[in-house]
Amino acid sequence: VFAVINVTYSVVGPFVGALADKFGYKPIMVAGLMLTGITFIMMGPVSDIIIRREGGLRGQRIFEVSLLGLFGAFQTLCMIPTLPAMKESVPGKLSENQVNTVVMVFNQFQQSGLMFTAPLSGALCPAIGWAKTMGIYGAVCLGIGMASSFFFYVYGPLPKDDEEMSRRH
């Protein structure tokens, strides 16, 4: 069952890369984050409602495996454009040192998120339940997605080079 996320991520990845190259990294990331948040909510609070209405273990499994597949696809939207978007946010031509710094910051944040969210959800689930834990994770994703969308809109893309920067001022 858990392979569904990885397989979906791997299959969808090349298409998301092409999509991000065509439409921009930041809008694809925001869409992925918002859709991931919706998936968390569907796995938690909404899942309880649907399972109660539909009933049956088979229906629950189909619903949850489908959500895991969607989750894998939406995580692809979130993750694949992140590093290029970070590189894009550094103005001017990137030196090797700047690229290494951006990659280091990206890896630190990604690994920190992967390291801390599993124990956090492991602590929250017994305390407040699966549905509420997933609802909180979904709300956090939606909140960060809305904040990111706002910041990307307000600040826009950074100038690519000194010439473009001088035209802005």
Long-range contacts (C-beta under 8 A, 24 or more apart in sequence): 1-64, 1-65, 1-68, 2-68, 4-65, 4-68, 4-69, 4-72, 5-68, 5-69, 5-71, 5-72, 5-75, 6-72, 7-72, 8-68, 8-69, 8-70, 8-71, 8-72, 8-73, 8-76, 9-72, 9-73, 9-75, 9-76, 12-72, 12-73, 12-76, 13-76, 13-80, 16-76, 16-77, 16-80, 16-81, 17-80, 17-81, 20-80, 20-81, 20-84, 25-81, 25-82, 25-84, 25-85, 25-88, 26-81, 26-85, 26-148, 26-152, 27-152, 28-77, 28-80, 28-81, 29-77, 29-78, 29-81, 29-82, 29-85, 29-148, 30-145, 30-148, 30-149, 30-152, 31-77, 32-74, 32-75, 32-76, 32-77, 32-78, 32-79, 32-81, 33-77, 33-78, 33-141, 33-142, 33-144, 33-145, 33-148, 34-141, 34-142, 34-145, 34-146, 35-70, 35-74, 35-77, 36-71, 36-74, 36-75, 36-77, 36-78, 36-141, 37-137, 37-138, 37-139, 37-140, 37-141, 37-142, 37-145, 38-138, 38-142, 39-67, 39-70, 39-71, 39-74, 39-138, 40-71, 40-134, 40-135, 40-137, 40-138, 40-141, 41-134, 41-135, 41-138, 41-139, 42-67, 43-67, 43-71, 43-134, 44-130, 44-131, 44-132, 44-133, 44-134, 44-135, 44-137, 44-138, 45-131, 45-132, 45-134, 45-135, 47-131, 47-134, 48-131, 79-110, 82-106, 82-110, 88-157, 88-158, 89-158, 90-158, 91-158, 91-159, 91-160, 91-161, 91-165, 92-159, 92-160, 92-161, 92-162, 92-165, 93-161
